[in-house]
Amino acid sequence: MSSIVESKAAKLLQEKKIRKEVETEKRTHFVVEGTSGEHSVIFDKVKKEWNCDCSYNTLKGKTCSHIVAAQAIMART
């Protein structure tokens, strides 16, 4: 993971631009206020997979700053 992604994630956390919306037995859903609008980040507990609707994750298949920020929130709880 690049230092740019980590830096962006840290900024999202610092500015409190991420919130946990819904948690069920199978999934946890976060909403992240990114620079290009709100993004939906979902952690599938069954598959142990993270997904975000941003183009960096969906088109490039790479872990984005939105996912890294959500992972940090999950690690705190």
NUMI-561931 format. One line per field, with one value per residue: residue number from 1; z negated, x, y of N, C-alpha, C, CB in turn. Coordinates in steps of 0.02 Angstrom, whole numbers, always signed. Last residue first. Glycine has a CB too. Example, Ala and Ser with C-alpha at 12.3 -4.5 7.8 and 13.67 -1.06 7.14 Angstrom:
# residues 2
seq <- [2|1]
n_c3 <- [-354|-390]
n_c1 <- [+642|+660]
n_c2 <- [-112|-284]
ca_c3 <- [-357|-390]
ca_c1 <- [+684|+615]
ca_c2 <- [-53|-225]
c_c3 <- [-394|-390]
c_c1 <- [+645|+660]
c_c2 <- [+2|-165]
cb_c3 <- [-286|-452]
cb_c1 <- [+704|+565]
cb_c2 <- [-30|-224]
# end
This chain:
# residues 77
seq <- [77|76|75|74|73|72|71|70|69|68|67|66|65|64|63|62|61|60|59|58|57|56|55|54|53|52|51|50|49|48|47|46|45|44|43|42|41|40|39|38|37|36|35|34|33|32|31|30|29|28|27|26|25|24|23|22|21|20|19|18|17|16|15|14|13|12|11|10|9|8|7|6|5|4|3|2|1]
n_c3 <- [-882|-808|-690|-626|-595|-505|-402|-359|-305|-203|-122|-83|-13|+64|+140|+312|+430|+520|+507|+368|+306|+379|+380|+237|+162|+88|-16|-93|-158|-223|-194|-311|-319|-213|-230|-121|-96|+11|+11|+65|+157|+181|+60|-49|-182|-195|-286|-305|-362|-382|-380|-454|-558|-533|-551|-469|-474|-542|-453|-421|-445|-544|-518|-547|-446|-332|-360|-350|-214|-156|-200|-135|-2|-4|-25|+38|+0]
n_c1 <- [-621|-512|-527|-625|-550|-459|-545|-582|-459|-444|-555|-515|-398|-406|-326|-373|-442|-471|-611|-640|-541|-550|-685|-780|-849|-755|-735|-652|-687|-728|-843|-912|-904|-867|-876|-893|-915|-962|-931|-974|-850|-716|-654|-772|-841|-901|-990|-990|-1056|-1024|-1111|-1171|-1243|-1218|-1215|-1208|-1114|-981|-900|-779|-715|-632|-508|-435|-480|-434|-296|-270|-297|-194|-84|-108|-96|+38|+109|+23|+42]
n_c2 <- [-53|-20|-86|-12|+103|+47|+11|+138|+181|+88|+121|+249|+231|+65|-66|-96|-110|-13|+0|-1|+81|+199|+233|+174|+82|-51|-194|-330|-492|-611|-676|-636|-499|-379|-211|-76|+93|+217|+392|+556|+654|+667|+658|+571|+515|+355|+239|+61|-89|-257|-416|-520|-465|-289|-118|+38|+149|+230|+361|+483|+600|+658|+704|+590|+503|+569|+568|+432|+413|+488|+411|+289|+332|+372|+258|+111|-59]
ca_c3 <- [-920|-872|-735|-648|-640|-568|-438|-388|-361|-256|-154|-117|-78|+63|+76|+259|+385|+515|+573|+415|+285|+365|+441|+272|+227|+88|+49|-94|-103|-248|-145|-290|-373|-212|-250|-152|-109|-29|+34|+16|+134|+239|+97|-13|-145|-199|-238|-323|-311|-414|-350|-396|-571|-539|-562|-487|-462|-535|-505|-412|-385|-562|-505|-587|-517|-339|-357|-414|-264|-145|-220|-208|-26|+13|-80|+45|+0]
ca_c1 <- [-678|-522|-474|-640|-609|-434|-508|-632|-489|-394|-551|-579|-394|-409|-353|-324|-437|-401|-579|-679|-551|-484|-655|-740|-877|-775|-751|-669|-668|-671|-788|-910|-876|-904|-835|-925|-865|-987|-916|-979|-917|-761|-647|-709|-846|-842|-996|-965|-1059|-1019|-1077|-1129|-1205|-1259|-1177|-1247|-1186|-1010|-946|-801|-756|-694|-563|-424|-492|-505|-332|-258|-338|-264|-90|-105|-159|-15|+107|+65|+0]
ca_c2 <- [-80|+15|-108|-80|+108|+77|-42|+94|+218|+91|+55|+241|+264|+139|-43|-81|-167|-34|-5|-41|+12|+171|+207|+224|+99|+20|-164|-259|-449|-573|-684|-707|-539|-441|-268|-134|+41|+162|+325|+502|+635|+667|+721|+580|+578|+396|+294|+127|-37|-192|-359|-536|-526|-349|-180|-21|+157|+163|+338|+414|+596|+623|+751|+651|+488|+553|+632|+466|+379|+508|+481|+291|+303|+421|+306|+171|+0]
c_c3 <- [-937|-914|-805|-699|-668|-618|-505|-428|-397|-317|-213|-154|-118|-8|+73|+196|+329|+470|+571|+482|+339|+345|+429|+333|+264|+158|+39|-23|-113|-193|-170|-245|-355|-263|-254|-168|-147|-34|-16|+48|+83|+220|+157|+24|-112|-154|-250|-268|-339|-358|-396|-368|-515|-555|-572|-499|-490|-529|-489|-470|-370|-503|-518|-579|-560|-412|-364|-416|-332|-197|-212|-234|-102|-13|-67|-15|+0]
c_c1 <- [-669|-577|-481|-589|-626|-491|-481|-599|-541|-421|-502|-581|-459|-404|-348|-359|-387|-391|-508|-644|-587|-490|-586|-705|-837|-802|-773|-683|-693|-642|-723|-851|-869|-871|-881|-873|-900|-933|-942|-965|-915|-832|-693|-707|-778|-852|-937|-982|-1037|-1014|-1074|-1089|-1154|-1213|-1227|-1199|-1227|-1086|-971|-847|-779|-742|-632|-482|-486|-523|-407|-295|-330|-310|-162|-115|-162|-82|+54|+58|+45]
c_c2 <- [-153|-16|-77|-104|+39|+84|-15|+37|+174|+127|+56|+174|+256|+165|+33|-57|-158|-95|-32|-50|-29|+98|+175|+192|+153|+35|-92|-236|-377|-528|-652|-719|-613|-487|-329|-187|-15|+109|+274|+435|+579|+644|+724|+646|+591|+457|+340|+177|+29|-140|-299|-478|-539|-407|-237|-79|+99|+173|+268|+396|+525|+619|+720|+699|+550|+540|+621|+532|+414|+476|+506|+362|+306|+396|+360|+217|+62]
cb_c3 <- [-880|-859|-706|-588|-601|-554|-394|-334|-336|-231|-103|-66|-69|+97|+17|+283|+424|+490|+607|+426|+221|+308|+492|+224|+217|+69|+85|-127|-36|-275|-79|-254|-435|-141|-318|-106|-150|+2|+46|-18|+193|+294|+120|+36|-191|-178|-246|-337|-281|-464|-285|-342|-578|-475|-623|-432|-388|-595|-513|-410|-326|-621|-433|-565|-541|-295|-290|-424|-270|-74|-178|-233|-1|+90|-88|+108|-61]
cb_c1 <- [-742|-538|-405|-642|-670|-402|-449|-677|-522|-329|-530|-638|-378|-474|-316|-273|-420|-359|-578|-745|-591|-449|-648|-687|-948|-715|-806|-613|-695|-616|-808|-976|-918|-906|-799|-980|-804|-1052|-840|-1047|-960|-733|-575|-699|-868|-778|-1065|-888|-1130|-958|-1112|-1172|-1252|-1300|-1129|-1299|-1199|-991|-1005|-740|-717|-728|-560|-358|-442|-524|-316|-182|-317|-286|-43|-39|-166|-18|+177|+46|-48]
cb_c2 <- [-72|+88|-91|-129|+139|+147|-68|+64|+284|+126|+1|+244|+338|+163|-75|-29|-228|+23|+62|-8|+10|+210|+262|+255|+122|+68|-204|-217|-476|-621|-653|-726|-532|-474|-255|-162|+69|+133|+316|+502|+615|+621|+730|+524|+638|+356|+332|+126|-32|-187|-340|-564|-586|-362|-173|-39|+164|+115|+388|+366|+623|+657|+775|+685|+435|+492|+668|+477|+305|+487|+525|+263|+229|+433|+339|+208|+0]
# end
